[in-house]
Amino acid sequence: MQIIFDPHDSMDVRDYGISLPISFNNARKTMVELMTSAGVSGSAEQLRPSLLSWYHNQLSPPPTREELAAIHDPGYVGRLLEGGAGLEAEIVRTFELEDEEGEYHRYAPDEAVKPLSDLFDIILRRGGGVIRAAELAMKTGEAWYFGGGFHHAHWDYGSGFCMYSDTLVARRRIAGNGPAPRTLIIDIDAHKGDGTADLVGRLRQSGDNGVATLSIHMASGWPLDERRAVPGYSDDPAWISSDVDVPVERGQEALYNQKLAAGLRELEEFSARLWSKAKPELAFVVAGADPFEEDMLPSTEPLQLNREQMLERNNLVRDFLKARDIPAAWVQAGNYGDNSWKTYVDFLKPLVIPGEG
């Protein structure tokens, strides 16, 4: 496993006046633990790639306007890239910083030390990290990036802290001037991959049948807690089906990995039909740590996997892809609070530190 850690990524949303348990601390903690196990001292930010064969600190260039507009509404992309009030309004919507009455929600602009618009610079940069993970996966077999996994972004608006689909944009970069790779998106975040489902459906309408999706997620709760009217859609796009949806009911934690294994088999059968038995050429794993019982986002409370179940989950997906020789780009996705580093260390340490398996 190749691991990408961006030493320039220091995002803490509190700097922007946002009171959500989102920071880069879990990535740092994981890297420090991996470095210590490898006999390397110092801070993760000062680590040189020459010291560890599996470590990378360089990202690929961030997505371009053209790459974003190949996946999203060009008007929406323009608002993101042109900055100003249009960008700030999109950030407010995406991070749910106003309630239905227009009052600030978990947002105190007077407490911000950085402009809200600067947040998008980091988000766009992280798209380059997902592209780098895909490039490394195609070259080496598998790569992990501490960032990305923006699976709630829809065609013309952001949602659930996700402003654009980094996985689909990375697939576009990989394609270059040629055909895009046949791609699996395996979403194991706690929340349904609704934006991915919406965008993949649009790709198919345009003639691109090269993506097959699985989402295993909480059967209830956000974004499935209620059907909302969204302008331009006949129904709430959060309810658009993935190719394989695996809902997990409250209290079904003991069945989670059994359900995931069955879902992976169903995904394989579906993709074989979709691509006339041609092999997938790339997989993105949206490896959210938010099903972990120590996650601190209130909306993940209905799904509480313990540490052992989280490791089994990750290894189940990895073994599935390795057995089929499918290059895999793992992206961090949802993790909230200061404890998800435990699940990252459990999974990554045996893959990069000899004798830790």
C-alpha positions in Angstrom: 0.0 0.0 0.0 1.3 3.4 -1.0 0.3 6.2 1.4 -0.2 9.9 0.5 0.0 12.4 3.3 0.0 16.1 2.3 2.1 18.1 4.8 0.5 21.3 3.6 -3.0 20.2 4.5 -3.9 21.6 7.8 -7.6 22.0 7.5 -9.5 22.7 10.7 -13.0 24.0 9.9 -13.0 25.9 13.2 -10.6 28.4 11.5 -13.5 29.3 9.3 -16.0 29.8 12.1 -17.6 26.3 11.6 -18.3 24.2 14.6 -18.0 20.7 13.2 -15.7 17.9 14.4 -13.6 18.0 11.2 -9.8 18.3 11.3 -6.6 16.8 9.9 -5.6 15.4 13.3 -6.5 11.8 12.5 -4.2 11.8 9.5 -1.3 13.2 11.6 -1.8 10.8 14.4 -1.8 7.8 12.0 1.3 9.0 10.3 3.1 9.5 13.6 2.2 5.9 14.6 3.3 4.5 11.3 6.6 6.5 11.5 7.3 5.4 15.0 6.6 1.7 14.1 9.1 2.2 11.1 11.7 3.6 13.4 11.5 7.2 12.0 11.4 10.1 14.4 10.2 13.7 14.0 6.9 15.2 12.9 4.8 13.9 10.0 4.9 17.3 8.4 8.8 17.1 8.2 9.0 13.5 7.0 10.9 13.1 3.7 9.6 10.5 1.2 13.1 9.1 0.8 12.9 7.7 4.4 10.0 5.4 3.7 9.4 3.5 0.5 5.6 3.7 0.8 5.3 7.4 1.7 4.4 10.2 -0.8 3.9 13.9 0.0 3.3 15.3 -3.5 -0.2 15.6 -4.9 -1.2 15.8 -8.5 -2.4 19.2 -9.8 -5.9 19.9 -8.7 -8.9 19.4 -11.0 -9.3 21.9 -13.8 -12.4 23.7 -14.8 -12.8 21.4 -17.8 -12.5 18.2 -15.6 -15.0 19.5 -13.1 -17.4 20.5 -15.8 -17.2 17.1 -17.4 -18.9 15.8 -14.2 -20.9 18.8 -12.9 -23.1 21.6 -14.2 -20.7 24.2 -15.8 -22.7 27.0 -14.1 -22.1 25.4 -10.7 -18.4 24.9 -11.5 -18.2 28.6 -12.5 -19.6 29.7 -9.1 -17.0 27.5 -7.3 -14.0 28.7 -9.3 -14.9 32.4 -9.7 -15.0 33.0 -5.9 -16.7 35.8 -4.2 -20.3 35.7 -2.9 -21.3 32.9 -5.3 -18.6 30.6 -3.8 -19.4 31.6 -0.2 -23.1 30.8 -0.8 -22.2 27.4 -2.1 -20.0 26.7 0.9 -22.9 27.8 3.3 -25.2 25.4 1.5 -22.8 22.5 1.3 -21.8 22.7 5.0 -25.4 23.4 6.1 -24.4 26.7 7.8 -27.9 28.2 7.8 -31.2 26.7 9.0 -34.5 26.8 7.3 -35.2 30.3 8.7 -31.9 31.6 7.3 -30.2 31.8 10.7 -26.6 30.7 11.2 -26.3 27.0 12.1 -23.1 25.8 13.7 -21.4 28.8 12.1 -20.0 32.0 13.8 -18.3 34.2 11.2 -17.2 36.6 13.8 -15.0 33.8 15.3 -13.4 32.9 11.9 -9.6 33.6 11.5 -9.7 32.7 7.8 -12.1 33.8 5.0 -14.7 31.2 4.3 -13.8 31.2 0.6 -10.3 30.0 1.4 -11.9 26.6 2.5 -12.5 25.8 -1.2 -8.8 26.1 -2.0 -8.1 23.2 0.4 -11.0 21.2 -1.0 -9.8 21.7 -4.5 -6.3 20.7 -3.6 -7.6 17.5 -2.1 -8.9 16.6 -5.5 -5.3 16.5 -6.6 -4.7 14.0 -3.8 -7.4 11.7 -5.1 -6.0 11.9 -8.6 -2.6 11.1 -7.2 -4.0 8.0 -5.4 -5.6 6.8 -8.6 -2.4 7.3 -10.6 -0.4 5.4 -7.9 -3.0 2.7 -7.8 -2.8 2.2 -11.5 1.0 2.0 -11.3 1.5 0.0 -8.0 -1.8 -1.7 -7.3 -3.1 0.2 -4.3 -2.8 3.6 -2.7 -4.3 5.4 0.3 -4.9 9.1 0.5 -5.7 11.0 3.7 -8.4 13.1 2.1 -11.2 13.1 -0.4 -14.3 10.9 -0.7 -16.7 13.7 -1.6 -19.6 11.4 -2.3 -22.6 13.7 -1.5 -21.9 16.3 -4.2 -24.7 16.4 -6.9 -24.7 17.7 -10.4 -25.4 21.3 -9.7 -25.0 21.7 -5.9 -22.9 20.6 -3.0 -24.2 18.6 -0.1 -23.1 16.9 3.1 -19.7 18.7 3.2 -18.9 17.6 -0.4 -18.5 20.2 -3.1 -17.7 18.1 -6.1 -17.2 14.4 -6.9 -13.4 13.9 -6.6 -13.5 10.2 -7.6 -15.3 10.8 -10.9 -13.2 13.8 -11.6 -10.0 11.7 -10.9 -11.3 9.1 -13.3 -11.6 11.8 -16.0 -8.0 12.8 -15.3 -6.9 9.2 -15.6 -8.6 8.9 -19.0 -6.7 11.8 -20.5 -7.6 11.9 -24.2 -8.5 8.2 -24.2 -11.3 6.1 -22.9 -12.0 6.3 -19.2 -11.2 3.2 -17.2 -14.0 0.8 -16.2 -14.4 1.8 -12.6 -15.9 0.4 -9.4 -16.8 2.8 -6.7 -17.1 0.9 -3.4 -18.6 3.3 -0.8 -18.3 2.1 2.8 -18.9 5.4 4.5 -21.7 5.5 7.1 -23.9 7.6 4.8 -25.4 6.7 1.5 -23.3 7.7 -1.6 -26.2 9.7 -3.0 -24.2 12.2 -5.1 -22.2 9.4 -6.7 -25.4 7.6 -7.7 -26.8 10.8 -9.2 -23.7 11.6 -11.2 -23.1 8.0 -12.4 -26.7 8.0 -13.7 -26.0 11.1 -15.6 -22.9 9.6 -17.1 -24.9 6.7 -18.4 -27.4 9.0 -19.9 -24.5 10.6 -21.8 -23.3 7.2 -23.0 -20.6 6.5 -20.5 -21.4 3.1 -18.9 -18.0 2.7 -17.4 -18.8 3.1 -13.6 -20.5 0.6 -11.3 -21.3 1.6 -7.7 -21.9 0.0 -4.3 -23.0 1.8 -1.2 -23.3 0.2 2.2 -24.8 2.6 4.6 -27.2 3.4 7.4 -30.7 2.4 6.4 -32.2 5.5 8.0 -31.0 8.9 9.0 -29.3 11.6 6.8 -29.6 11.8 3.8 -32.5 9.3 3.9 -34.4 10.8 6.9 -36.9 12.6 4.7 -37.7 13.2 1.1 -36.9 16.8 0.1 -38.0 18.8 -2.9 -34.9 19.9 -4.9 -35.3 22.3 -7.8 -34.6 20.6 -11.1 -35.3 17.1 -9.8 -38.5 15.1 -10.0 -37.6 13.4 -6.7 -35.1 13.9 -3.9 -31.8 13.1 -5.5 -30.5 11.7 -2.2 -32.8 8.7 -2.9 -31.3 7.8 -6.3 -30.3 4.2 -6.1 -26.7 3.0 -6.4 -26.2 -0.1 -8.6 -25.9 -2.0 -5.4 -27.4 -0.5 -2.2 -26.8 -2.3 1.1 -28.9 -0.6 3.8 -27.9 -1.5 7.4 -30.6 -1.2 10.0 -30.0 0.0 13.5 -28.7 -2.9 15.6 -27.4 -4.9 12.7 -23.7 -4.3 13.3 -23.0 -8.1 13.7 -24.4 -8.6 10.2 -22.6 -5.7 8.6 -19.6 -7.5 7.1 -21.9 -10.4 6.0 -24.0 -7.9 4.2 -20.9 -6.2 2.7 -19.6 -9.5 1.4 -22.9 -10.3 -0.3 -23.0 -6.8 -1.8 -19.5 -7.2 -3.3 -20.6 -10.4 -4.9 -23.7 -8.6 -6.3 -21.5 -5.7 -7.6 -19.2 -8.2 -9.4 -22.2 -9.8 -11.0 -23.7 -6.5 -12.0 -20.4 -5.2 -13.5 -19.9 -8.4 -15.4 -23.3 -7.8 -17.0 -22.7 -4.1 -17.6 -19.3 -4.7 -19.2 -19.9 -8.0 -20.9 -17.5 -9.7 -18.5 -14.7 -7.3 -19.1 -12.6 -6.7 -16.0 -12.7 -3.6 -14.0 -9.6 -1.4 -14.5 -9.8 0.8 -11.4 -11.6 0.9 -8.1 -12.2 3.8 -5.7 -12.9 2.8 -2.1 -14.7 5.6 -0.2 -13.4 4.4 3.1 -15.3 6.5 5.6 -14.3 5.8 9.3 -17.7 7.3 10.4 -19.3 3.8 11.0 -16.8 3.5 13.9 -18.4 3.5 17.3 -16.1 6.3 18.5 -17.0 8.7 15.7 -18.3 12.0 16.9 -20.8 13.1 14.2 -24.3 12.8 15.7 -25.8 11.6 12.5 -23.8 8.4 12.5 -25.2 7.2 15.8 -27.4 4.5 14.2 -24.3 2.6 13.0 -21.8 1.6 15.6 -19.1 -0.8 14.4 -16.4 -1.7 16.8 -12.7 -1.6 16.0 -12.5 -5.3 15.0 -15.5 -5.0 12.7 -14.0 -1.9 11.1 -10.8 -3.8 10.4 -12.7 -6.8 9.0 -14.7 -4.4 6.8 -11.5 -2.8 5.3 -9.8 -6.1 4.8 -12.9 -7.6 3.2 -12.9 -4.9 0.5 -9.1 -5.1 0.1 -9.1 -8.9 -0.3 -11.9 -8.7 -2.8 -10.0 -6.3 -5.0 -6.6 -7.9 -4.6 -8.0 -11.4 -5.5 -9.2 -9.9 -8.8 -6.1 -7.8 -9.4 -8.1 -4.5 -9.5 -6.0 -1.4 -8.8 -7.5 0.4 -5.8 -7.4 4.0 -4.8 -8.6 4.4 -1.2 -9.9 7.8 -0.1 -10.4 8.8 3.5 -14.0 10.2 3.3 -16.0 10.8 6.6 -14.2 10.8 9.9 -15.2 13.1 12.8 -13.6 13.7 16.1 -10.2 12.5 17.2 -10.4 8.7 17.3 -10.7 7.5 13.7 -6.9 7.2 13.5 -7.3 3.9 15.4 -9.1 2.3 12.5 -6.5 3.7 10.0 -3.6 2.4 12.0 -5.2 -1.1 12.4 -5.6 -1.3 8.7 -2.5 0.4 7.3 0.2 -0.7 9.7 0.3 -4.4 8.7 0.4 -3.2 5.0 3.5 -1.0 5.3 5.4 -2.2 8.4 7.0 -5.7 8.1 6.0 -8.1 10.8 2.9 -6.1 11.9 0.4 -8.4 10.2 
